[in-house]
Amino acid sequence: MYEKINIAEVSPRDGFQIIKQDIPTADKIHYLNQLADCGFAEIEVSSFVHPTAVPQLKDAQDVFREIKRNKNIVYRALIPNLRGLNRAIDVGVDKVKLMLSATDSHSLHNANAKTFDAMRDFEAIFEKALENNIKVGGSIAVSFGCAYEGPVPIERHLKICEEYNRIGINDISLADTTGMGNPYLVKEVISKLKEEFPHFKFSLHLHNTRGMAFANAVAGYEVGIRDFDSSIGGIGGCPYLPLAAGNISTEDLVHGFEEMGISTGVDLDKVIRIARQNEMDYPSYVNSFIMKAGPNKDLSIAPGKQIKKGDL
């Protein structure tokens, strides 16, 4: 019997942040209320970054205040600093996820500070979050390759995790932000980190830049990963990367694991309906195999005879 996986839906944050057209707050609230009925373990609602940095998410507090919350779902937000945490506290966020990059080059673009400088406030954030009954997750962006520096040495990951461990944060998301990962590398990095930090809970946040995301998800599963981020329709991408591409699509992730006999707890039909709406609303941003080909269960009517070119 295969172990179940947990999926965190990130399209309201990672997906919407890359869309240029204005998305009304009411539309975001309606979208999130639909997601609450799909079976997700977590939903990343928005990000409390400065409005000039990511204008699409400037209404994060309004969205959090108005959504109908499902008690079975953890509603989380991405935060860059203490100011972001204070905004999250104000609207009763369940969990915050910290922004961090594996390399200094990406960190300077994403957080305006080198990696370990960006971690200076993490201890204060962690302590204040605990005082307010908010869970804290860490992250390591560009974990499997940086568009500016190339491969990330395992020593870099170990040093970052040592600092997370010192602070007391042991829920860490490894993000293939650039889509440069491959199954061998994913297994290698995760295996080493789990060996050094066996009490950590690692999760995967995968982008499908080069079509490797689902293979990387399976590789992660094979070395013990049970928590994954994904985005309906595959929409998303880092605003601070050249040629950034979308996340692994939720429908592809759910379909792939369920076909392997691995339960996700997510209703694929409901996800596909939302993905179709995304395809209508944001056609240039949606990219998933299931949206092109449909799930395996959607069979075609068999022809009564062989169809030859001459018959057409």
C-alpha positions as CSV (number, residue, x, y, z in Angstrom):
1,M,0.0,0.0,0.0
2,Y,1.5,3.3,-1.1
3,E,1.5,6.2,1.4
4,K,-0.8,9.1,0.6
5,I,0.6,12.5,-0.4
6,N,-0.5,16.0,0.6
7,I,-0.9,18.8,-1.9
8,A,-0.7,22.5,-1.2
9,E,-2.5,24.6,-3.9
10,V,-0.4,27.7,-4.7
11,S,-2.1,29.2,-7.8
12,P,-3.7,32.0,-5.8
13,R,-0.2,33.2,-4.9
14,D,2.4,31.8,-7.2
15,G,0.0,31.7,-10.1
16,F,-1.7,35.0,-9.8
17,Q,1.5,36.9,-9.1
18,I,2.7,36.4,-12.7
19,I,-0.5,37.4,-14.4
20,K,-0.4,40.9,-15.8
21,Q,-4.1,41.6,-16.2
22,D,-5.9,42.9,-13.1
23,I,-7.7,40.2,-11.2
24,P,-10.5,41.8,-9.1
25,T,-10.4,40.9,-5.4
26,A,-14.0,39.5,-5.6
27,D,-12.8,37.1,-8.3
28,K,-9.9,35.9,-6.1
29,I,-12.2,35.3,-3.2
30,H,-14.6,33.3,-5.4
31,Y,-11.7,31.3,-6.8
32,L,-10.4,30.5,-3.3
33,N,-13.8,29.4,-2.1
34,Q,-13.9,27.0,-5.0
35,L,-10.5,25.6,-4.1
36,A,-11.7,24.9,-0.5
37,D,-14.0,22.1,-1.9
38,C,-11.3,20.2,-3.8
39,G,-9.6,18.3,-1.0
40,F,-6.3,20.3,-0.6
41,A,-4.3,20.0,2.6
42,E,-3.1,23.6,2.3
43,I,-3.8,26.6,0.2
44,E,-1.3,29.4,-0.3
45,V,-3.7,32.3,-0.5
46,S,-1.4,35.3,-1.1
47,S,1.8,37.0,-0.2
48,F,2.4,39.9,2.2
49,V,5.1,41.6,0.1
50,H,5.3,45.3,-0.7
51,P,2.6,46.2,-3.2
52,T,5.1,47.7,-5.6
53,A,7.1,44.5,-5.7
54,V,4.1,42.3,-6.7
55,P,1.1,44.6,-7.5
56,Q,-1.2,41.7,-8.2
57,L,-1.2,40.6,-4.5
58,K,-1.7,44.1,-3.0
59,D,-5.1,43.0,-1.8
60,A,-3.8,40.1,0.3
61,Q,-5.4,41.2,3.6
62,D,-8.8,41.8,2.0
63,V,-8.7,38.4,0.4
64,F,-7.8,36.7,3.7
65,R,-10.6,38.5,5.5
66,E,-13.3,37.6,3.0
67,I,-12.7,34.0,2.1
68,K,-14.8,31.2,3.6
69,R,-12.4,29.0,5.5
70,N,-12.6,25.3,5.6
71,K,-11.4,24.0,9.0
72,N,-9.7,21.0,7.3
73,I,-7.4,23.3,5.3
74,V,-4.3,25.2,6.4
75,Y,-4.4,28.7,4.9
76,R,-0.9,30.0,4.4
77,A,0.8,33.1,3.1
78,L,4.3,33.9,1.9
79,I,6.1,36.6,3.9
80,P,9.4,38.4,3.4
81,N,9.9,40.0,6.8
82,L,8.4,41.1,10.1
83,R,6.1,43.6,8.5
84,G,4.7,40.8,6.4
85,L,4.1,38.7,9.5
86,N,2.3,41.6,11.2
87,R,-0.1,41.8,8.3
88,A,-0.6,38.0,8.4
89,I,-1.3,38.1,12.2
90,D,-3.9,40.9,11.6
91,V,-6.0,38.6,9.3
92,G,-5.5,35.3,11.2
93,V,-3.3,33.4,8.8
94,D,-2.8,29.7,9.8
95,K,0.8,29.4,8.5
96,V,3.5,31.6,7.0
97,K,6.2,30.5,4.6
98,L,9.4,32.4,4.6
99,M,11.1,33.6,1.5
100,L,14.7,32.5,1.0
101,S,17.0,31.7,-2.0
102,A,19.8,29.2,-2.1
103,T,22.1,31.6,-4.0
104,D,23.1,35.2,-3.3
105,S,22.4,36.2,-6.9
106,H,18.8,35.1,-6.8
107,S,18.4,36.4,-3.3
108,L,19.5,39.9,-4.3
109,H,16.9,40.0,-7.0
110,N,14.2,38.4,-4.9
111,A,14.8,39.8,-1.5
112,N,17.3,42.6,-2.0
113,A,19.7,40.9,0.3
114,K,22.2,38.0,0.2
115,T,20.9,34.7,1.5
116,F,22.2,34.8,5.0
117,D,21.5,38.5,5.4
118,A,17.9,37.7,4.4
119,M,17.8,35.2,7.3
120,R,18.7,37.8,10.0
121,D,15.1,38.4,11.0
122,F,13.9,34.8,10.8
123,E,14.4,34.1,14.5
124,A,12.3,37.1,15.5
125,I,9.7,36.2,12.9
126,F,9.6,32.6,14.2
127,E,9.2,33.6,17.9
128,K,6.5,36.2,17.1
129,A,4.6,33.7,14.9
130,L,4.6,31.1,17.7
131,E,3.3,33.7,20.2
132,N,0.4,34.2,17.8
133,N,-0.2,30.4,17.2
134,I,0.9,30.7,13.6
135,K,2.9,27.8,12.0
136,V,6.2,28.7,10.2
137,G,7.6,27.0,7.2
138,G,11.0,27.8,5.6
139,S,11.9,27.6,1.9
140,I,14.9,27.3,-0.3
141,A,14.3,28.7,-3.7
142,V,16.5,27.7,-6.7
143,S,17.3,24.5,-4.8
144,F,18.2,22.5,-7.9
145,G,19.8,25.1,-10.0
146,C,20.1,28.9,-10.2
147,A,19.8,30.8,-13.5
148,Y,22.6,33.1,-12.5
149,E,25.0,30.8,-10.7
150,G,24.2,27.3,-12.0
151,P,24.3,24.2,-9.8
152,V,23.9,24.7,-6.0
153,P,26.5,22.9,-3.9
154,I,25.1,20.5,-1.3
155,E,27.2,22.3,1.2
156,R,25.1,25.4,0.6
157,H,21.9,23.6,1.4
158,L,23.4,22.1,4.6
159,K,24.6,25.5,5.8
160,I,21.1,27.0,5.2
161,C,19.4,24.1,7.0
162,E,21.8,24.4,9.9
163,E,20.6,28.0,10.3
164,Y,17.0,27.0,10.0
165,N,17.6,24.3,12.6
166,R,19.3,26.8,15.0
167,I,16.2,29.0,14.8
168,G,13.8,26.1,15.3
169,I,12.3,25.9,11.8
170,N,12.1,22.3,10.5
171,D,9.4,22.5,7.9
172,I,11.3,23.3,4.7
173,S,10.1,23.6,1.1
174,L,12.7,22.8,-1.6
175,A,11.8,24.8,-4.7
176,D,13.0,24.0,-8.2
177,T,12.3,27.6,-9.1
178,T,14.2,27.5,-12.4
179,G,13.1,24.0,-13.5
180,M,16.7,23.0,-13.7
181,G,16.3,19.9,-11.6
182,N,16.3,16.3,-12.7
183,P,15.3,13.1,-10.9
184,Y,18.9,12.0,-10.0
185,L,19.7,15.5,-8.6
186,V,16.4,15.6,-6.6
187,K,17.1,12.3,-5.0
188,E,20.7,13.2,-4.3
189,V,19.9,16.5,-2.6
190,I,16.9,15.2,-0.6
191,S,18.7,12.1,0.5
192,K,21.6,14.1,1.9
193,L,19.4,16.6,3.6
194,K,17.2,13.9,5.2
195,E,20.4,12.1,6.4
196,E,21.7,15.2,8.1
197,F,18.3,16.5,9.3
198,P,16.1,13.5,9.9
199,H,13.7,15.5,12.1
200,F,13.0,18.0,9.2
201,K,9.8,17.7,7.1
202,F,10.9,18.5,3.5
203,S,8.4,19.3,0.8
204,L,8.8,19.9,-3.0
205,H,7.8,23.0,-5.0
206,L,8.3,22.2,-8.6
207,H,8.3,24.2,-11.8
208,N,7.8,22.5,-15.2
209,T,10.2,24.8,-17.2
210,R,11.8,21.9,-19.1
211,G,9.1,19.2,-18.7
212,M,10.8,17.5,-15.8
213,A,8.5,18.3,-12.9
214,F,6.4,15.1,-12.6
215,A,9.5,12.9,-13.0
216,N,11.1,15.0,-10.2
217,A,8.0,14.6,-8.1
218,V,8.2,10.8,-8.4
219,A,11.9,10.9,-7.6
220,G,11.0,12.9,-4.5
221,Y,8.3,10.5,-3.5
222,E,10.8,7.6,-3.8
223,V,13.1,9.2,-1.2
224,G,10.3,10.0,1.3
225,I,8.7,13.3,0.2
226,R,5.0,13.3,0.9
227,D,4.2,17.0,0.6
228,F,4.0,18.8,-2.7
229,D,3.0,22.3,-4.0
230,S,1.2,22.6,-7.3
231,S,-0.8,25.1,-9.3
232,I,-4.1,24.5,-11.1
233,G,-3.5,25.0,-14.8
234,G,0.3,25.2,-14.2
235,I,0.1,29.0,-13.9
236,G,2.9,30.7,-12.0
237,G,6.6,31.6,-12.1
238,C,9.1,33.8,-10.3
239,P,8.9,37.5,-11.4
240,Y,12.6,37.8,-10.7
241,L,13.9,35.1,-13.1
242,P,14.6,35.3,-16.8
243,L,12.3,32.9,-18.8
244,A,10.4,31.9,-15.7
245,A,7.8,29.1,-16.4
246,G,4.8,27.9,-14.5
247,N,4.5,25.4,-11.6
248,I,3.7,21.7,-12.1
249,S,0.0,21.7,-12.7
250,T,-2.2,20.3,-10.0
251,E,-4.2,18.2,-12.5
252,D,-1.0,16.6,-13.8
253,L,0.3,15.9,-10.3
254,V,-3.0,14.5,-9.1
255,H,-3.6,12.4,-12.2
256,G,-0.1,11.1,-12.3
257,F,0.1,10.0,-8.7
258,E,-3.5,8.6,-8.6
259,E,-2.7,6.5,-11.8
260,M,0.2,5.1,-9.8
261,G,-2.1,4.1,-7.0
262,I,-1.0,6.9,-4.7
263,S,-3.8,8.7,-3.1
264,T,-3.8,12.5,-3.1
265,G,-7.2,13.2,-1.4
266,V,-7.9,15.7,-4.2
267,D,-10.9,15.6,-6.5
268,L,-9.5,15.6,-10.0
269,D,-12.8,16.4,-11.7
270,K,-13.3,19.5,-9.6
271,V,-9.7,20.6,-10.3
272,I,-10.1,20.1,-14.1
273,R,-13.3,22.3,-14.0
274,I,-11.3,25.1,-12.3
275,A,-8.4,24.6,-14.7
276,R,-10.8,25.0,-17.7
277,Q,-12.0,28.3,-16.3
278,N,-8.4,29.4,-15.8
279,E,-7.8,28.5,-19.5
280,M,-10.6,30.8,-20.5
281,D,-9.6,33.6,-18.1
282,Y,-5.8,33.4,-18.5
283,P,-5.2,31.5,-21.8
284,S,-1.6,32.5,-22.2
285,Y,-0.6,31.3,-18.7
286,V,-2.2,27.8,-18.6
287,N,0.0,24.8,-19.5
288,S,-0.8,21.3,-18.5
289,F,-0.9,17.9,-20.1
290,I,-4.3,17.0,-18.7
291,M,-5.8,20.1,-20.2
292,K,-4.5,19.0,-23.6
293,A,-5.2,15.3,-23.5
294,G,-7.6,14.7,-20.7
295,P,-7.3,12.0,-18.0
296,N,-6.8,8.4,-18.9
297,K,-10.4,7.6,-17.9
298,D,-11.8,9.7,-20.7
299,L,-11.9,7.0,-23.4
300,S,-12.9,7.6,-27.0
301,I,-15.6,5.7,-28.9
302,A,-13.9,2.9,-30.9
303,P,-14.4,3.2,-34.7
304,G,-16.4,0.4,-36.3
305,K,-13.9,-0.2,-39.0
306,Q,-10.4,0.8,-40.0
307,I,-10.2,4.4,-41.1
308,K,-7.9,4.9,-44.1
309,K,-6.7,8.1,-45.5
310,G,-8.6,7.5,-48.7
311,D,-11.9,7.4,-46.7
312,L,-11.4,10.9,-45.3
